[in-house]
């Protein structure tokens, strides 16, 4: 069950998105829900024809993090914190090519960002493959993100890479990105810097894996063998954390699947 199927889940937490909104001086209507999960819901909005602000984008995305409790557990703080940190990353990186810029905040736990038309890499690979310039350009985008002191931390998912309509790449979803603010602190700073370097190395490993799976003929047999070498920490992470987490998550959330993606 790939992560691209998130939109097939019934609403587990949180409220539905508003059908109408007024942002950037224009009126927008919800066109469709793109993603829903335990943490947030994402919708695509289209500008209405009678809107006065002609320079406002025709399409934009609204992401709202859930703030309702889980039974007796208060989670409002978590939704607000996750929204604040992801919006901060988009604000910090949105001037880079291939990163959607932040357009504004909505309420205590929502933000607006630019919509980038295209397909996520998983869907795109079902019928085509990226051209030879795609992954070198994606690596340049990732290098610029790293130069800003940020690790993406979620490049294992091809859904977080977009193939735009002109064939260029884009990088989205900074929900679990990492950018320590304590690099100049004594004792803690060097540890944070080492962790950042490691997570950026993991980003590059996953980017190479996406490249290898999308365009295997770009790699020699020796290069493929080298690209498959994870290192002990990635092996431990996969076997002790990632695989058990995904197995439990999929077993539980399978109960919430629906045939109607707009429920």
C-alpha positions as CSV (number, residue, x, y, z in Angstrom):
1,X,0.0,0.0,0.0
2,X,2.0,3.0,-1.2
3,X,2.0,6.3,0.5
4,X,0.5,7.8,-2.6
5,X,-2.8,6.2,-1.5
6,X,-3.2,8.6,1.4
7,X,-6.1,10.3,-0.4
8,X,-8.1,7.1,-0.3
9,X,-8.5,7.2,3.5
10,X,-11.6,8.4,5.3
11,X,-11.1,11.3,7.5
12,X,-9.5,10.0,10.7
13,X,-9.0,13.2,12.6
14,X,-9.6,16.9,12.0
15,X,-12.3,18.9,10.2
16,X,-13.0,19.0,6.5
17,X,-11.4,21.8,4.5
18,X,-13.5,24.9,3.8
19,X,-15.3,24.8,0.5
20,X,-14.6,28.5,-0.1
21,X,-11.8,30.9,1.0
22,X,-10.6,34.4,0.4
23,X,-6.8,34.7,0.1
24,X,-4.4,37.0,-1.6
25,X,-7.3,39.4,-2.4
26,X,-9.2,36.7,-4.4
27,X,-12.0,34.1,-3.8
28,X,-11.1,30.5,-4.1
29,X,-13.1,27.3,-4.2
30,X,-12.0,23.8,-3.2
31,X,-11.4,21.7,-6.3
32,X,-10.3,18.4,-4.6
33,X,-8.6,16.9,-1.6
34,X,-5.1,15.8,-2.5
35,X,-4.0,14.1,0.7
36,X,-5.3,13.3,4.2
37,X,-3.5,11.6,7.0
38,X,-3.3,11.5,10.7
39,X,-1.5,14.8,10.9
40,X,-3.0,17.0,8.2
41,X,-5.3,17.5,5.2
42,X,-4.3,19.1,1.9
43,X,-6.6,20.6,-0.7
44,X,-6.3,22.2,-4.1
45,X,-8.1,25.5,-4.6
46,X,-9.1,27.3,-7.8
47,X,-9.5,31.1,-8.1
48,X,-13.1,32.1,-8.9
49,X,-13.7,34.0,-12.2
50,X,-15.2,37.1,-10.4
51,X,-12.1,37.6,-8.3
52,X,-10.7,41.1,-8.4
53,X,-7.0,40.4,-7.8
54,X,-5.8,39.4,-11.3
55,X,-2.2,38.8,-10.1
56,X,-3.3,36.1,-7.6
57,X,-2.4,32.5,-8.8
58,X,-5.2,30.5,-10.4
59,X,-4.4,27.5,-8.2
60,X,-3.0,27.2,-4.7
61,X,-2.7,24.6,-2.0
62,X,-4.0,24.8,1.5
63,X,-2.5,22.4,4.1
64,X,-4.2,22.3,7.5
65,X,-2.7,20.4,10.4
66,X,-5.2,18.8,12.8
67,X,-5.4,20.2,16.3
68,X,-8.2,18.1,17.7
69,X,-7.4,15.7,20.6
70,X,-6.9,12.0,20.2
71,X,-9.3,10.7,22.9
72,X,-7.9,12.2,26.2
73,X,-4.6,13.2,24.6
74,X,-4.4,16.9,23.7
75,X,-2.7,17.4,20.3
76,X,-3.4,21.0,19.4
77,X,0.2,22.0,20.3
78,X,1.5,19.3,17.8
79,X,-0.6,20.6,14.9
80,X,0.4,24.2,15.5
81,X,4.1,23.3,15.9
82,X,4.2,21.1,12.8
83,X,2.5,23.8,10.7
84,X,4.9,26.5,12.0
85,X,8.0,24.5,11.3
86,X,7.0,23.4,7.7
87,X,5.9,27.0,6.9
88,X,9.2,28.2,8.1
89,X,11.1,25.8,5.8
90,X,9.0,26.9,2.8
91,X,9.7,30.5,3.7
92,X,13.4,29.8,4.0
93,X,13.7,27.8,0.8
94,X,10.9,29.1,-1.4
95,X,13.1,31.4,-3.5
96,X,15.1,28.3,-4.7
97,X,14.1,26.8,-8.1
98,X,12.1,23.7,-7.7
99,X,10.7,24.6,-4.2
100,X,7.1,25.8,-3.9
101,X,7.1,29.2,-2.1
102,X,5.0,29.9,0.9
103,X,2.0,32.2,0.1
104,X,0.7,32.8,3.6
105,X,-0.7,31.4,6.8
106,X,-4.3,30.4,7.5
107,X,-5.6,30.1,11.1
108,X,-3.4,28.6,13.8
109,X,-2.4,25.5,12.0
110,X,-2.7,26.0,8.2
111,X,-0.6,27.5,5.5
112,X,-1.0,28.3,1.8
113,X,1.7,27.5,-0.8
114,X,2.1,27.7,-4.6
115,X,0.7,24.8,-6.6
116,X,3.2,23.2,-8.9
117,X,1.4,21.4,-11.8
118,X,2.8,17.9,-12.6
119,X,2.8,14.4,-11.3
120,X,4.7,12.8,-8.4
121,X,7.5,10.6,-9.4
122,X,5.7,7.3,-8.4
123,X,2.8,8.1,-10.6
124,X,4.9,9.4,-13.4
125,X,7.0,6.2,-13.6
126,X,3.9,4.1,-14.3
127,X,3.8,5.4,-17.9
128,X,7.1,7.2,-18.5
129,X,10.5,7.9,-17.2
130,X,12.3,11.2,-16.5
131,X,14.6,12.6,-19.1
132,X,18.4,12.4,-18.7
133,X,18.7,16.0,-17.2
134,X,16.0,15.3,-14.5
135,X,18.1,13.8,-11.7
136,X,21.2,16.0,-12.2
137,X,18.9,19.0,-11.8
138,X,17.1,17.4,-8.8
139,X,20.5,16.9,-7.2
140,X,21.3,20.6,-7.7
141,X,18.0,21.5,-6.0
142,X,18.9,19.2,-3.1
143,X,22.4,20.7,-2.9
144,X,21.0,24.2,-2.6
145,X,18.7,23.0,0.2
146,X,21.6,21.5,2.0
147,X,23.6,24.7,1.6
148,X,20.9,26.5,3.5
149,X,21.5,24.1,6.5
150,X,18.4,21.9,5.9
151,X,18.0,18.1,5.5
152,X,14.8,17.0,3.8
153,X,14.6,13.7,5.6
154,X,11.8,12.2,3.5
155,X,13.3,11.5,0.1
156,X,12.6,7.8,0.4
157,X,9.1,8.6,-0.9
158,X,9.0,9.2,-4.6
159,X,5.7,11.1,-3.9
160,X,7.8,14.0,-2.5
161,X,9.5,14.5,-5.9
162,X,7.4,16.1,-8.7
163,X,7.9,15.9,-12.4
164,X,6.5,19.2,-13.6
165,X,4.7,19.6,-16.9
166,X,7.9,20.8,-18.7
167,X,9.8,17.8,-17.4
168,X,11.8,19.7,-14.7
169,X,11.9,18.4,-11.1
170,X,10.6,19.9,-7.9
171,X,10.9,18.9,-4.2
172,X,8.0,19.1,-1.8
173,X,6.8,18.1,1.7
174,X,9.2,19.4,4.3
175,X,7.0,18.1,7.2
176,X,9.9,16.2,8.9
177,X,12.8,18.3,7.5
178,X,15.6,19.0,10.0
179,X,17.5,22.3,10.4
180,X,19.1,22.7,13.9
181,X,19.3,26.1,15.4
182,X,21.9,25.2,18.0
183,X,24.9,24.8,15.8
184,X,26.8,27.5,17.7
185,X,26.0,26.2,21.1
186,X,28.9,24.6,23.1
187,X,28.8,20.8,23.3
188,X,25.4,20.5,21.6
189,X,26.4,22.3,18.5
190,X,28.9,19.8,17.2
191,X,26.5,17.0,17.8
192,X,23.8,18.8,15.9
193,X,26.1,19.5,13.0
194,X,27.2,15.9,12.8
195,X,23.5,14.8,12.8
196,X,22.7,17.3,10.1
197,X,25.6,16.0,7.9
198,X,24.4,12.5,8.4
199,X,20.8,13.3,7.5
200,X,22.0,15.1,4.4
201,X,24.0,12.1,3.5
202,X,20.8,10.0,3.8
203,X,19.1,12.5,1.5
204,X,21.7,11.9,-1.1
205,X,21.5,8.1,-0.7
206,X,17.7,8.2,-1.2
207,X,18.1,10.5,-4.2
208,X,20.5,8.1,-5.8
209,X,18.1,5.2,-5.1
210,X,15.3,7.2,-6.8
211,X,17.6,7.8,-9.8
212,X,18.7,4.2,-10.0
213,X,15.1,2.9,-9.9
214,X,13.9,5.4,-12.4
215,X,16.8,5.3,-14.9
216,X,18.9,2.1,-14.2
217,X,20.7,2.5,-17.5
218,X,22.4,5.6,-16.1
219,X,24.5,3.3,-13.8
220,X,27.2,0.9,-14.4
221,X,27.2,-2.4,-12.5
222,X,29.8,-1.1,-10.1
223,X,27.9,2.2,-9.6
224,X,24.7,0.2,-8.8
225,X,26.6,-1.9,-6.3
226,X,28.0,1.2,-4.7
227,X,24.6,3.0,-4.6
228,X,23.1,0.0,-2.8
229,X,25.5,0.3,0.1
230,X,23.5,1.8,3.0
231,X,25.8,1.8,5.9
232,X,25.1,0.3,9.3
233,X,22.9,3.2,10.6
234,X,20.5,3.1,7.6
235,X,20.3,-0.7,8.0
236,X,19.4,-0.4,11.7
237,X,16.9,2.4,11.0
238,X,15.1,0.3,8.3
239,X,14.9,-2.9,10.3
240,X,14.3,-1.6,13.8
241,X,12.2,1.5,13.1
242,X,10.9,2.1,9.5
243,X,9.7,-1.3,8.6
244,X,7.9,-2.0,11.9
245,X,6.3,1.5,11.8
246,X,5.1,1.0,8.3
247,X,3.7,-2.4,9.0
248,X,1.7,-1.2,12.0
249,X,0.5,1.9,10.3
250,X,-0.7,0.1,7.2
251,X,-2.4,-2.7,9.3
252,X,-4.3,-0.1,11.3
253,X,-5.1,2.4,8.6
254,X,-6.3,-0.2,6.1
255,X,-9.5,-0.2,8.1
256,X,-10.1,3.4,7.0
257,X,-9.7,2.9,3.3
258,X,-12.6,4.0,1.1
259,X,-13.6,3.7,-2.5
260,X,-14.6,7.3,-2.7
261,X,-11.5,9.6,-2.4
262,X,-13.6,12.6,-1.7
263,X,-15.2,11.3,1.5
